[in-house]
Amino acid sequence: MEDRIMEITQSGQQTENRIKKLESNIRDLWDNIKQANQCIIGIPEGVEKDKGMENIFEEIIAGNFPNLKDTEFKIQEAQRAPNKLNPNRPTPRHIIIKMAKVTDKERILKAARDKQNVTYKGTPIRISADFFTETLQARREWQEIFKVLKGKKYTLSSKNIISNRRRNKIFSNKQKLKEYSNTKPRLKEILKGLL
């Protein structure tokens, strides 16, 4: 009977691990699908009716990034997200721009990061990569650790890879990072109170 209980317990843990792995695979697949997407946050509702979202995007590029102004960007699709307007939502819906090339998206995001204060007709806006909701949640959970490690010898990437310039180590969760940091006194001191 004890052996059977042990078998069931181990089987449950294996199933749980498989579910987590499948969820991670789905998140990676969605992020890959959205790889060429960027999100523009803060454009007032209804502006796109007169000009069209593609023209608004071109105005943002021309007004904020003069060095990219002459570049021809191909937009596959542009839409508001979510599709339906929620009257209880105080902020405007995001505009999702799907670029034909991932490299175009990356150039625009790099220019937006470098400039920091992007505006549309004097209104501050944000341009960011469009990710799956669960990916954004996972990033928020690691945000404090990213802040502490920034500027230090160690860095974290979006896939939770920690690098000390000599080798990379992958962490699927904070517990594994905590176990690793217990073996590295310098890292443990840096992350003290965060794990």
C-alpha positions as CSV (number, residue, x, y, z in Angstrom):
1,M,0.0,0.0,0.0
2,E,2.9,2.4,0.9
3,D,4.5,1.6,-2.5
4,R,1.3,2.5,-4.3
5,I,0.9,5.8,-2.4
6,M,4.5,6.6,-3.3
7,E,3.8,5.8,-6.9
8,I,0.8,8.0,-7.0
9,T,2.7,10.9,-5.4
10,Q,5.5,10.6,-7.9
11,S,3.1,10.4,-10.8
12,G,1.3,13.5,-9.6
13,Q,4.6,15.4,-9.4
14,Q,5.6,14.3,-12.9
15,T,2.2,15.4,-14.2
16,E,2.6,18.7,-12.5
17,N,6.1,19.2,-14.0
18,R,4.8,18.2,-17.5
19,I,1.9,20.8,-17.2
20,K,4.4,23.5,-16.2
21,K,6.6,22.6,-19.2
22,L,3.7,22.6,-21.6
23,E,2.5,26.0,-20.2
24,S,6.1,27.4,-20.8
25,N,6.1,26.0,-24.3
26,I,2.7,27.7,-25.1
27,R,4.1,31.0,-23.7
28,D,7.2,30.7,-25.9
29,L,5.1,29.8,-28.9
30,W,2.8,32.9,-28.4
31,D,5.8,35.1,-27.9
32,N,7.3,33.8,-31.1
33,I,4.1,34.5,-32.9
34,K,4.1,38.0,-31.5
35,Q,7.8,38.5,-32.2
36,A,7.2,41.2,-34.8
37,N,4.6,43.0,-32.8
38,Q,5.1,46.2,-30.9
39,C,2.6,48.0,-28.7
40,I,2.0,51.7,-28.6
41,I,0.5,52.8,-25.3
42,G,-1.2,56.2,-24.6
43,I,-2.7,57.2,-28.0
44,P,-6.1,58.7,-27.3
45,E,-9.2,56.8,-28.5
46,G,-10.7,57.8,-31.9
47,V,-7.6,59.5,-33.3
48,E,-7.1,56.6,-35.8
49,K,-10.6,57.1,-37.4
50,D,-9.4,60.3,-39.1
51,K,-5.8,59.4,-40.0
52,G,-5.6,55.6,-39.8
53,M,-3.2,53.7,-37.5
54,E,-0.5,53.4,-40.0
55,N,-0.3,57.2,-40.5
56,I,-0.3,57.7,-36.7
57,F,2.7,55.3,-36.5
58,E,4.5,57.2,-39.3
59,E,3.9,60.5,-37.5
60,I,5.3,59.0,-34.3
61,I,8.4,57.8,-36.1
62,A,8.9,61.1,-38.0
63,G,8.4,63.2,-34.9
64,N,10.5,61.3,-32.4
65,F,13.1,59.4,-34.4
66,P,14.5,61.7,-37.1
67,N,17.3,59.2,-37.9
68,L,14.6,56.5,-38.8
69,K,12.4,58.9,-40.7
70,D,13.8,58.0,-44.1
71,T,13.5,54.3,-43.5
72,E,10.7,52.4,-45.2
73,F,8.9,50.3,-42.6
74,K,6.4,47.7,-43.8
75,I,3.4,47.3,-41.5
76,Q,1.4,44.0,-41.9
77,E,-1.4,44.9,-39.6
78,A,-2.4,47.6,-37.0
79,Q,-5.2,47.4,-34.6
80,R,-6.5,48.4,-31.1
81,A,-6.3,45.8,-28.4
82,P,-8.6,44.6,-26.9
83,N,-11.0,44.8,-29.9
84,K,-14.0,46.1,-27.9
85,L,-13.9,49.4,-26.0
86,N,-14.6,49.0,-22.2
87,P,-16.4,52.2,-21.0
88,N,-15.1,51.4,-17.4
89,R,-11.5,51.5,-18.5
90,P,-10.0,54.9,-17.8
91,T,-7.0,54.6,-20.2
92,P,-7.1,54.2,-24.0
93,R,-6.6,50.8,-25.6
94,H,-3.2,49.9,-26.9
95,I,-2.3,50.0,-30.6
96,I,-0.6,46.8,-31.8
97,I,1.5,47.2,-34.8
98,K,2.7,44.0,-36.6
99,M,5.8,44.7,-38.6
100,A,6.8,42.7,-41.7
101,K,10.3,42.4,-40.3
102,V,11.4,41.7,-36.7
103,T,14.6,43.8,-37.4
104,D,12.4,46.8,-38.0
105,K,10.6,46.3,-34.7
106,E,13.9,46.0,-32.9
107,R,15.3,49.2,-34.4
108,I,12.3,51.1,-33.4
109,L,12.3,49.7,-29.8
110,K,16.0,50.5,-29.5
111,A,15.4,54.1,-30.7
112,A,12.5,54.4,-28.2
113,R,14.7,53.1,-25.3
114,D,17.5,55.5,-26.3
115,K,15.2,58.5,-26.5
116,Q,13.1,57.6,-23.4
117,N,10.6,60.4,-23.8
118,V,8.5,59.5,-26.8
119,T,5.5,61.7,-27.5
120,Y,2.5,62.0,-29.9
121,K,1.3,65.6,-30.4
122,G,2.8,66.6,-27.0
123,T,1.3,63.6,-25.2
124,P,3.8,61.1,-23.7
125,I,3.4,57.6,-25.0
126,R,5.3,54.3,-24.7
127,I,6.4,52.0,-27.4
128,S,7.2,48.4,-26.2
129,A,7.3,44.9,-27.4
130,D,4.0,43.0,-27.4
131,F,4.2,39.8,-25.3
132,F,1.8,37.1,-24.2
133,T,0.1,38.1,-20.9
134,E,1.8,35.3,-18.9
135,T,5.2,36.4,-20.1
136,L,4.6,39.9,-18.9
137,Q,3.5,38.5,-15.5
138,A,6.6,36.4,-15.3
139,R,8.7,39.5,-16.1
140,R,7.0,41.5,-13.4
141,E,7.9,38.8,-10.8
142,W,11.6,39.1,-11.7
143,Q,11.5,42.9,-12.0
144,E,13.1,43.7,-8.6
145,I,15.9,41.2,-9.2
146,F,16.5,42.8,-12.7
147,K,16.8,46.2,-11.0
148,V,19.3,45.0,-8.3
149,L,21.5,43.2,-10.8
150,K,21.5,46.0,-13.3
151,G,24.9,47.6,-13.4
152,K,26.5,44.8,-11.4
153,K,28.7,42.1,-12.8
154,Y,25.7,39.8,-13.1
155,T,22.8,40.4,-15.6
156,L,19.5,38.6,-16.2
157,S,17.8,38.2,-19.6
158,S,14.1,37.8,-20.3
159,K,14.6,34.0,-20.3
160,N,16.0,34.3,-16.7
161,I,19.5,33.5,-17.7
162,I,22.1,34.9,-15.3
163,S,25.5,35.7,-16.6
164,N,28.7,36.6,-14.9
165,R,30.5,37.2,-18.3
166,R,32.2,33.8,-18.1
167,R,29.2,31.4,-18.3
168,N,25.4,31.5,-18.4
169,K,23.1,29.7,-16.0
170,I,19.4,29.2,-16.7
171,F,16.8,29.5,-13.9
172,S,13.2,28.5,-14.5
173,N,12.1,29.9,-11.1
174,K,13.2,32.0,-8.2
175,Q,13.8,28.9,-6.0
176,K,16.5,27.6,-8.4
177,L,18.1,31.0,-8.4
178,K,18.1,31.0,-4.6
179,E,19.7,27.6,-4.4
180,Y,22.4,28.7,-6.9
181,S,23.0,32.0,-5.0
182,N,23.5,30.0,-1.8
183,T,26.6,28.5,-3.4
184,K,27.9,32.0,-4.5
185,P,28.5,34.4,-1.6
186,R,28.8,37.5,-3.7
187,L,25.6,36.8,-5.6
188,K,23.8,35.9,-2.3
189,E,24.8,39.3,-0.9
190,I,23.6,41.1,-4.0
191,L,20.2,39.3,-3.9
192,K,19.8,39.5,-0.1
193,G,16.1,40.1,0.8
194,L,14.8,39.5,-2.7
195,L,14.6,35.7,-2.7
